[in-house]
Amino acid sequence: MRVLVTGARGMLGSVLVADLQGNHDVTGVDTQDFDITCQAGVEKVCHELRPEFVFHLAAYTDVDGCEKDSARAHEVNSLGTRNVAEACAEIGATLLYVSTDYVFSGRKKGPYREDDCPDPQSAYGLSKLRGEQYVQAGVAKHFIVRTSWLYGPYGKNFVATILKLAKERGELRVVSDQRGSPTYTRHLAGMLVRFLGTSSYGVFHATGSGDCSWFEFAQTIVRAAGWPQVRVKPISSGELARPARRPENSVLENRRLTECNLGALPRWEQGLDEYLRETEEPRDFATPGIRYAERFV
């Protein structure tokens, strides 16, 4: 199958493109190749490559940066997604859009289901929700896959940050009043590939199984890395004082994955164990063997 991946050099895209290669004719594009906010450029890419399936991963994911510059968040996450959706509709491609737990308020007591009403509390969450709406309105054959708390071998992430700080400090201060499901990019990428074989379109949640707080996650990271001498201290979100409001409850129920026989992602602890076996040193984003698109605009 001819497959296009946007955001192909990102934390998730780098892994997904590698997983797709060998079984599909896959091309990855990123900011070096084209600008999703340029409608003409996106159309050019899609009309030249004629993908049958598009994984749209490209996004402005700096949550606090989005809060400070909501116009940019809207331009990239909302209008950029609209451009991709319209191009997919023109060529008849299936579109899979990766979204986020931030589309919810975080006030629900239990896990969020796919059909729960979104209520974003940040510019980032709102921009991603509008992206979802453009996909739903513009592309008949679409998947919206919401995930959360991503970490993996490429790019900045919470686990890498904790590992770095644990080497430098005797005590770490981590918020304990936000709860979610850490999701390992290699596990999520493997799940995304499965969508190529289904026509059960619509909204899905796909996260690591189980849940924890950021504080509990950090404690587990430090212990698993073999640094029992490092103390992890719980603090409140208010003490951290970040520009964007984070959902207190980010736990997503992965109900539709089971209903559509797509399986489930492994426990988040297993993902962490697998991640720690890999090198924590930064890697080259241009993974050998991966074909990226030439510059289009």
BAVORO-479096 format. One record per residue (C-alpha): residue in three letters; residue number from 0; y negated, x, z; chain. Coordinates in steps of 0.1 Angstrom, whole numbers, plus 2048, in hexadecimal, padded with zeros to 3 digits. Each point is the difference from the previous one (the first is absolute). Layout:
BEGIN
<resn->ALA resi->NUM y->Y x->X z->Z chain->A> .
...
end
This chain:
BEGIN
<resn->MET resi->0 y->800 x->800 z->800 chain->A> .
<resn->ARG resi->1 y->7DC x->80C z->7F9 chain->A> .
<resn->VAL resi->2 y->7EF x->803 z->822 chain->A> .
<resn->LEU resi->3 y->7DD x->809 z->809 chain->A> .
<resn->VAL resi->4 y->7F6 x->80A z->824 chain->A> .
<resn->THR resi->5 y->7DB x->801 z->80A chain->A> .
<resn->GLY resi->6 y->7F8 x->816 z->81E chain->A> .
<resn->ALA resi->7 y->81C x->816 z->7F5 chain->A> .
<resn->ARG resi->8 y->7F5 x->81F z->813 chain->A> .
<resn->GLY resi->9 y->7FB x->7EE z->821 chain->A> .
<resn->MET resi->10 y->817 x->800 z->81F chain->A> .
<resn->LEU resi->11 y->815 x->7E3 z->7F3 chain->A> .
<resn->GLY resi->12 y->7FB x->805 z->7DB chain->A> .
<resn->SER resi->13 y->80D x->824 z->800 chain->A> .
<resn->VAL resi->14 y->821 x->7F4 z->80F chain->A> .
<resn->LEU resi->15 y->803 x->7E1 z->7EA chain->A> .
<resn->VAL resi->16 y->7FB x->812 z->7DF chain->A> .
<resn->ALA resi->17 y->81A x->819 z->809 chain->A> .
<resn->ASP resi->18 y->819 x->7E4 z->809 chain->A> .
<resn->LEU resi->19 y->7F9 x->7EE z->7DF chain->A> .
<resn->GLN resi->20 y->806 x->81F z->7EB chain->A> .
<resn->GLY resi->21 y->821 x->804 z->7EF chain->A> .
<resn->ASN resi->22 y->807 x->7DA z->7FE chain->A> .
<resn->HIS resi->23 y->7DF x->7F5 z->7F0 chain->A> .
<resn->ASP resi->24 y->7E5 x->80C z->7E8 chain->A> .
<resn->VAL resi->25 y->7E5 x->804 z->81B chain->A> .
<resn->THR resi->26 y->7DD x->80C z->7FE chain->A> .
<resn->GLY resi->27 y->7E9 x->806 z->81E chain->A> .
<resn->VAL resi->28 y->7DA x->7FD z->7FF chain->A> .
<resn->ASP resi->29 y->7E7 x->808 z->81B chain->A> .
<resn->THR resi->30 y->7DB x->807 z->804 chain->A> .
<resn->GLN resi->31 y->803 x->81F z->7EC chain->A> .
<resn->ASP resi->32 y->80C x->7EC z->7E3 chain->A> .
<resn->PHE resi->33 y->7EC x->7DF z->800 chain->A> .
<resn->ASP resi->34 y->7E9 x->7EB z->815 chain->A> .
<resn->ILE resi->35 y->80E x->7DE z->809 chain->A> .
<resn->THR resi->36 y->7DD x->7F3 z->805 chain->A> .
<resn->CYS resi->37 y->7FA x->806 z->7DB chain->A> .
<resn->GLN resi->38 y->80E x->7E1 z->7EF chain->A> .
<resn->ALA resi->39 y->800 x->80F z->7DD chain->A> .
<resn->GLY resi->40 y->812 x->81F z->80D chain->A> .
<resn->VAL resi->41 y->81B x->7EC z->811 chain->A> .
<resn->GLU resi->42 y->805 x->7EB z->7E0 chain->A> .
<resn->LYS resi->43 y->802 x->820 z->7EB chain->A> .
<resn->VAL resi->44 y->81B x->80E z->817 chain->A> .
<resn->CYS resi->45 y->815 x->7E0 z->800 chain->A> .
<resn->HIS resi->46 y->7FD x->7F9 z->7DB chain->A> .
<resn->GLU resi->47 y->809 x->824 z->7F7 chain->A> .
<resn->LEU resi->48 y->81E x->803 z->817 chain->A> .
<resn->ARG resi->49 y->80C x->7DC z->7FE chain->A> .
<resn->PRO resi->50 y->812 x->800 z->821 chain->A> .
<resn->GLU resi->51 y->818 x->7E4 z->808 chain->A> .
<resn->PHE resi->52 y->7FB x->804 z->825 chain->A> .
<resn->VAL resi->53 y->7E1 x->80D z->813 chain->A> .
<resn->PHE resi->54 y->801 x->80C z->824 chain->A> .
<resn->HIS resi->55 y->7DB x->7FE z->80C chain->A> .
<resn->LEU resi->56 y->7FD x->817 z->81D chain->A> .
<resn->ALA resi->57 y->7DD x->80E z->7FA chain->A> .
<resn->ALA resi->58 y->7E7 x->7F6 z->81B chain->A> .
<resn->TYR resi->59 y->7E4 x->80B z->817 chain->A> .
<resn->THR resi->60 y->814 x->802 z->821 chain->A> .
<resn->ASP resi->61 y->7E6 x->810 z->817 chain->A> .
<resn->VAL resi->62 y->7FD x->7E3 z->818 chain->A> .
<resn->ASP resi->63 y->7E0 x->80C z->811 chain->A> .
<resn->GLY resi->64 y->7F2 x->80C z->7DF chain->A> .
<resn->CYS resi->65 y->805 x->7DD z->7F2 chain->A> .
<resn->GLU resi->66 y->7ED x->7F2 z->81E chain->A> .
<resn->LYS resi->67 y->7E3 x->817 z->7FA chain->A> .
<resn->ASP resi->68 y->800 x->7FA z->7DB chain->A> .
<resn->SER resi->69 y->80D x->7DD z->7FA chain->A> .
<resn->ALA resi->70 y->7F2 x->7FF z->7DC chain->A> .
<resn->ARG resi->71 y->816 x->81E z->7F7 chain->A> .
<resn->ALA resi->72 y->81E x->7F0 z->811 chain->A> .
<resn->HIS resi->73 y->7FB x->7E0 z->7EB chain->A> .
<resn->GLU resi->74 y->7FA x->814 z->7E0 chain->A> .
<resn->VAL resi->75 y->821 x->813 z->803 chain->A> .
<resn->ASN resi->76 y->818 x->7EA z->813 chain->A> .
<resn->SER resi->77 y->7F4 x->7DE z->7F3 chain->A> .
<resn->LEU resi->78 y->7F0 x->805 z->7DE chain->A> .
<resn->GLY resi->79 y->816 x->81E z->7F7 chain->A> .
<resn->THR resi->80 y->81F x->7EA z->807 chain->A> .
<resn->ARG resi->81 y->7F1 x->7E4 z->7EB chain->A> .
<resn->ASN resi->82 y->7FD x->819 z->7E3 chain->A> .
<resn->VAL resi->83 y->824 x->80A z->804 chain->A> .
<resn->ALA resi->84 y->80C x->7DC z->803 chain->A> .
<resn->GLU resi->85 y->7ED x->7F5 z->7E1 chain->A> .
<resn->ALA resi->86 y->80E x->81D z->7EC chain->A> .
<resn->CYS resi->87 y->823 x->7F7 z->80B chain->A> .
<resn->ALA resi->88 y->7FB x->7DC z->7F6 chain->A> .
<resn->GLU resi->89 y->7F4 x->80B z->7DD chain->A> .
<resn->ILE resi->90 y->81F x->815 z->7F9 chain->A> .
<resn->GLY resi->91 y->819 x->7EA z->813 chain->A> .
<resn->ALA resi->92 y->809 x->819 z->81A chain->A> .
<resn->THR resi->93 y->80E x->7F8 z->823 chain->A> .
<resn->LEU resi->94 y->7E8 x->80C z->81B chain->A> .
<resn->LEU resi->95 y->80A x->80C z->823 chain->A> .
<resn->TYR resi->96 y->7E1 x->804 z->817 chain->A> .
<resn->VAL resi->97 y->804 x->812 z->821 chain->A> .
<resn->SER resi->98 y->7EB x->7EF z->81B chain->A> .
<resn->THR resi->99 y->7FC x->803 z->825 chain->A> .
<resn->ASP resi->100 y->804 x->7F1 z->823 chain->A> .
<resn->TYR resi->101 y->7DA x->801 z->803 chain->A> .
<resn->VAL resi->102 y->7FE x->7DF z->7ED chain->A> .
<resn->PHE resi->103 y->809 x->7F0 z->821 chain->A> .
<resn->SER resi->104 y->7EA x->7FD z->81F chain->A> .
<resn->GLY resi->105 y->81A x->80F z->818 chain->A> .
<resn->ARG resi->106 y->7FC x->7E3 z->819 chain->A> .
<resn->LYS resi->107 y->822 x->7F0 z->7FA chain->A> .
<resn->LYS resi->108 y->819 x->805 z->81D chain->A> .
<resn->GLY resi->109 y->81E x->805 z->7EA chain->A> .
<resn->PRO resi->110 y->807 x->811 z->7DE chain->A> .
<resn->TYR resi->111 y->7ED x->7F5 z->7E2 chain->A> .
<resn->ARG resi->112 y->813 x->7ED z->7E5 chain->A> .
<resn->GLU resi->113 y->7F8 x->802 z->7DB chain->A> .
<resn->ASP resi->114 y->7F3 x->7DD z->800 chain->A> .
<resn->ASP resi->115 y->7E9 x->804 z->81F chain->A> .
<resn->CYS resi->116 y->7DB x->7FB z->7F8 chain->A> .
<resn->PRO resi->117 y->7ED x->821 z->7FB chain->A> .
<resn->ASP resi->118 y->7E1 x->806 z->815 chain->A> .
<resn->PRO resi->119 y->7F4 x->824 z->7FB chain->A> .
<resn->GLN resi->120 y->7E8 x->80E z->81A chain->A> .
<resn->SER resi->121 y->7F5 x->81F z->7ED chain->A> .
<resn->ALA resi->122 y->7F0 x->809 z->7DE chain->A> .
<resn->TYR resi->123 y->820 x->812 z->7F7 chain->A> .
<resn->GLY resi->124 y->816 x->7E2 z->808 chain->A> .
<resn->LEU resi->125 y->7E9 x->7E8 z->7ED chain->A> .
<resn->SER resi->126 y->7FF x->816 z->7E1 chain->A> .
<resn->LYS resi->127 y->826 x->802 z->7FF chain->A> .
<resn->LEU resi->128 y->803 x->7DA z->805 chain->A> .
<resn->ARG resi->129 y->7E9 x->7FA z->7E3 chain->A> .
<resn->GLY resi->130 y->816 x->818 z->7EC chain->A> .
<resn->GLU resi->131 y->81E x->7EA z->809 chain->A> .
<resn->GLN resi->132 y->7ED x->7E1 z->7F4 chain->A> .
<resn->TYR resi->133 y->7F7 x->810 z->7DE chain->A> .
<resn->VAL resi->134 y->825 x->809 z->7FB chain->A> .
<resn->GLN resi->135 y->80C x->7DD z->809 chain->A> .
<resn->ALA resi->136 y->7E6 x->7F0 z->7EA chain->A> .
<resn->GLY resi->137 y->804 x->817 z->7E2 chain->A> .
<resn->VAL resi->138 y->824 x->80B z->7FC chain->A> .
<resn->ALA resi->139 y->81D x->7E7 z->7FE chain->A> .
<resn->LYS resi->140 y->81B x->81A z->807 chain->A> .
<resn->HIS resi->141 y->7F3 x->812 z->81F chain->A> .
<resn->PHE resi->142 y->80B x->80E z->822 chain->A> .
<resn->ILE resi->143 y->7E9 x->805 z->81D chain->A> .
<resn->VAL resi->144 y->810 x->818 z->819 chain->A> .
<resn->ARG resi->145 y->7EE x->803 z->822 chain->A> .
<resn->THR resi->146 y->809 x->81E z->814 chain->A> .
<resn->SER resi->147 y->7F3 x->813 z->81F chain->A> .
<resn->TRP resi->148 y->7FB x->821 z->812 chain->A> .
<resn->LEU resi->149 y->80C x->816 z->7E3 chain->A> .
<resn->TYR resi->150 y->809 x->824 z->805 chain->A> .
<resn->GLY resi->151 y->812 x->819 z->7E9 chain->A> .
<resn->PRO resi->152 y->802 x->823 z->7F3 chain->A> .
<resn->TYR resi->153 y->7E1 x->7FE z->7E9 chain->A> .
<resn->GLY resi->154 y->7DD x->7FC z->80D chain->A> .
<resn->LYS resi->155 y->7F0 x->7F9 z->823 chain->A> .
<resn->ASN resi->156 y->812 x->7E9 z->818 chain->A> .
<resn->PHE resi->157 y->803 x->7F8 z->825 chain->A> .
<resn->VAL resi->158 y->820 x->814 z->805 chain->A> .
<resn->ALA resi->159 y->7F1 x->820 z->7F0 chain->A> .
<resn->THR resi->160 y->7E1 x->7FC z->815 chain->A> .
<resn->ILE resi->161 y->813 x->7FC z->821 chain->A> .
<resn->LEU resi->162 y->816 x->81E z->7F7 chain->A> .
<resn->LYS resi->163 y->7E0 x->815 z->7F9 chain->A> .
<resn->LEU resi->164 y->7EE x->7F5 z->820 chain->A> .
<resn->ALA resi->165 y->81F x->805 z->815 chain->A> .
<resn->LYS resi->166 y->800 x->825 z->7F6 chain->A> .
<resn->GLU resi->167 y->7DC x->804 z->80A chain->A> .
<resn->ARG resi->168 y->7FD x->7EB z->820 chain->A> .
<resn->GLY resi->169 y->812 x->7F8 z->820 chain->A> .
<resn->GLU resi->170 y->7F5 x->7DC z->800 chain->A> .
<resn->LEU resi->171 y->7FC x->7E6 z->7E5 chain->A> .
<resn->ARG resi->172 y->7ED x->7DE z->804 chain->A> .
<resn->VAL resi->173 y->810 x->7E5 z->7EB chain->A> .
<resn->VAL resi->174 y->7F8 x->7DA z->7FF chain->A> .
<resn->SER resi->175 y->81A x->7EA z->810 chain->A> .
<resn->ASP resi->176 y->7F3 x->7DD z->7F8 chain->A> .
<resn->GLN resi->177 y->808 x->800 z->7DB chain->A> .
<resn->ARG resi->178 y->824 x->7F8 z->7F6 chain->A> .
<resn->GLY resi->179 y->811 x->804 z->7DE chain->A> .
<resn->SER resi->180 y->81D x->80E z->7EC chain->A> .
<resn->PRO resi->181 y->7FF x->824 z->7F5 chain->A> .
<resn->THR resi->182 y->80C x->802 z->7DC chain->A> .
<resn->TYR resi->183 y->80E x->820 z->7F0 chain->A> .
<resn->THR resi->184 y->7F5 x->803 z->7DB chain->A> .
<resn->ARG resi->185 y->822 x->80B z->7F4 chain->A> .
<resn->HIS resi->186 y->80F x->7E0 z->80F chain->A> .
<resn->LEU resi->187 y->7E5 x->7EA z->7F1 chain->A> .
<resn->ALA resi->188 y->801 x->811 z->7DE chain->A> .
<resn->GLY resi->189 y->826 x->7FA z->7FE chain->A> .
<resn->MET resi->190 y->7F9 x->7DB z->808 chain->A> .
<resn->LEU resi->191 y->7E5 x->7FD z->7E6 chain->A> .
<resn->VAL resi->192 y->818 x->80D z->7E5 chain->A> .
<resn->ARG resi->193 y->817 x->7E2 z->807 chain->A> .
<resn->PHE resi->194 y->7E5 x->7E8 z->7F5 chain->A> .
<resn->LEU resi->195 y->806 x->80C z->7DC chain->A> .
<resn->GLY resi->196 y->821 x->7EC z->802 chain->A> .
<resn->THR resi->197 y->7F3 x->7DF z->80D chain->A> .
<resn->SER resi->198 y->7EC x->7E3 z->7F3 chain->A> .
<resn->SER resi->199 y->7F9 x->7F1 z->823 chain->A> .
<resn->TYR resi->200 y->7DB x->803 z->7FC chain->A> .
<resn->GLY resi->201 y->7E6 x->7FB z->81B chain->A> .
<resn->VAL resi->202 y->7F6 x->80F z->822 chain->A> .
<resn->PHE resi->203 y->817 x->817 z->814 chain->A> .
<resn->HIS resi->204 y->7FD x->814 z->820 chain->A> .
<resn->ALA resi->205 y->810 x->822 z->800 chain->A> .
<resn->THR resi->206 y->7FE x->816 z->81F chain->A> .
<resn->GLY resi->207 y->816 x->816 z->815 chain->A> .
<resn->SER resi->208 y->817 x->7EB z->816 chain->A> .
<resn->GLY resi->209 y->7F5 x->7FC z->825 chain->A> .
<resn->ASP resi->210 y->7DD x->805 z->80E chain->A> .
<resn->CYS resi->211 y->7ED x->814 z->819 chain->A> .
<resn->SER resi->212 y->7DC x->809 z->80B chain->A> .
<resn->TRP resi->213 y->7EE x->81E z->7F2 chain->A> .
<resn->PHE resi->214 y->803 x->80F z->824 chain->A> .
<resn->GLU resi->215 y->826 x->7FA z->7FF chain->A> .
<resn->PHE resi->216 y->802 x->80E z->7DD chain->A> .
<resn->ALA resi->217 y->7ED x->820 z->80B chain->A> .
<resn->GLN resi->218 y->817 x->804 z->81E chain->A> .
<resn->THR resi->219 y->81F x->7FE z->7EA chain->A> .
<resn->ILE resi->220 y->7F1 x->819 z->7E7 chain->A> .
<resn->VAL resi->221 y->7F8 x->819 z->81C chain->A> .
<resn->ARG resi->222 y->823 x->7FD z->810 chain->A> .
<resn->ALA resi->223 y->812 x->802 z->7DE chain->A> .
<resn->ALA resi->224 y->7EC x->81F z->7F7 chain->A> .
<resn->GLY resi->225 y->80C x->811 z->820 chain->A> .
<resn->TRP resi->226 y->7DF x->802 z->812 chain->A> .
<resn->PRO resi->227 y->807 x->7EE z->822 chain->A> .
<resn->GLN resi->228 y->7E3 x->814 z->810 chain->A> .
<resn->VAL resi->229 y->7E6 x->7ED z->7EB chain->A> .
<resn->ARG resi->230 y->7F3 x->7E2 z->813 chain->A> .
<resn->VAL resi->231 y->7F8 x->7E0 z->7ED chain->A> .
<resn->LYS resi->232 y->7E6 x->7EA z->812 chain->A> .
<resn->PRO resi->233 y->7FB x->7DB z->7F7 chain->A> .
<resn->ILE resi->234 y->7DD x->7F4 z->7F9 chain->A> .
<resn->SER resi->235 y->7F1 x->7E0 z->7F3 chain->A> .
<resn->SER resi->236 y->7F2 x->7FA z->7DD chain->A> .
<resn->GLY resi->237 y->7DE x->7FB z->810 chain->A> .
<resn->GLU resi->238 y->801 x->824 z->80E chain->A> .
<resn->LEU resi->239 y->807 x->80D z->7DD chain->A> .
<resn->ALA resi->240 y->7E2 x->7EE z->7F2 chain->A> .
<resn->ARG resi->241 y->808 x->800 z->7DB chain->A> .
<resn->PRO resi->242 y->7E9 x->7EE z->7E7 chain->A> .
<resn->ALA resi->243 y->81B x->7E9 z->7F3 chain->A> .
<resn->ARG resi->244 y->813 x->7E7 z->815 chain->A> .
<resn->ARG resi->245 y->825 x->806 z->7FF chain->A> .
<resn->PRO resi->246 y->819 x->7E3 z->804 chain->A> .
<resn->GLU resi->247 y->810 x->7FF z->823 chain->A> .
<resn->ASN resi->248 y->820 x->7F3 z->7F1 chain->A> .
<resn->SER resi->249 y->80A x->80F z->7DE chain->A> .
<resn->VAL resi->250 y->825 x->7F7 z->802 chain->A> .
<resn->LEU resi->251 y->80B x->7F0 z->7E0 chain->A> .
<resn->GLU resi->252 y->820 x->7EB z->7FD chain->A> .
<resn->ASN resi->253 y->814 x->80C z->7E1 chain->A> .
<resn->ARG resi->254 y->80F x->7DE z->7FB chain->A> .
<resn->ARG resi->255 y->7FE x->7FD z->7DA chain->A> .
<resn->LEU resi->256 y->812 x->822 z->7FA chain->A> .
<resn->THR resi->257 y->81E x->7F1 z->811 chain->A> .
<resn->GLU resi->258 y->7FD x->7DE z->7EF chain->A> .
<resn->CYS resi->259 y->7FF x->811 z->7DE chain->A> .
<resn->ASN resi->260 y->81D x->818 z->808 chain->A> .
<resn->LEU resi->261 y->7EA x->81F z->7FE chain->A> .
<resn->GLY resi->262 y->80C x->80D z->821 chain->A> .
<resn->ALA resi->263 y->7EB x->80E z->81C chain->A> .
<resn->LEU resi->264 y->7EF x->821 z->807 chain->A> .
<resn->PRO resi->265 y->811 x->817 z->81B chain->A> .
<resn->ARG resi->266 y->7F3 x->802 z->824 chain->A> .
<resn->TRP resi->267 y->7DF x->812 z->803 chain->A> .
<resn->GLU resi->268 y->810 x->819 z->817 chain->A> .
<resn->GLN resi->269 y->818 x->80A z->7E4 chain->A> .
<resn->GLY resi->270 y->7E3 x->804 z->7E9 chain->A> .
<resn->LEU resi->271 y->7EF x->817 z->819 chain->A> .
<resn->ASP resi->272 y->81F x->815 z->804 chain->A> .
<resn->GLU resi->273 y->803 x->804 z->7DB chain->A> .
<resn->TYR resi->274 y->7DC x->809 z->7FD chain->A> .
<resn->LEU resi->275 y->802 x->81B z->81B chain->A> .
<resn->ARG resi->276 y->81C x->810 z->7ED chain->A> .
<resn->GLU resi->277 y->7E8 x->807 z->7E3 chain->A> .
<resn->THR resi->278 y->7E6 x->81B z->802 chain->A> .
<resn->GLU resi->279 y->7DF x->7F5 z->810 chain->A> .
<resn->GLU resi->280 y->7ED x->819 z->7EB chain->A> .
<resn->PRO resi->281 y->7EA x->7F1 z->7E4 chain->A> .
<resn->ARG resi->282 y->812 x->7FB z->7DF chain->A> .
<resn->ASP resi->283 y->7F4 x->802 z->7DC chain->A> .
<resn->PHE resi->284 y->7F8 x->7DD z->7F4 chain->A> .
<resn->ALA resi->285 y->80A x->809 z->7DD chain->A> .
<resn->THR resi->286 y->826 x->7FF z->808 chain->A> .
<resn->PRO resi->287 y->814 x->815 z->7E6 chain->A> .
<resn->GLY resi->288 y->811 x->7EA z->7E6 chain->A> .
<resn->ILE resi->289 y->7E9 x->7E2 z->804 chain->A> .
<resn->ARG resi->290 y->7ED x->7F6 z->7E0 chain->A> .
<resn->TYR resi->291 y->7DC x->7F6 z->805 chain->A> .
<resn->ALA resi->292 y->7EB x->7EF z->7E6 chain->A> .
<resn->GLU resi->293 y->7E6 x->814 z->7ED chain->A> .
<resn->ARG resi->294 y->7DB x->7F9 z->808 chain->A> .
<resn->PHE resi->295 y->7F7 x->7DF z->7F0 chain->A> .
<resn->VAL resi->296 y->7DB x->7FC z->809 chain->A> .
end
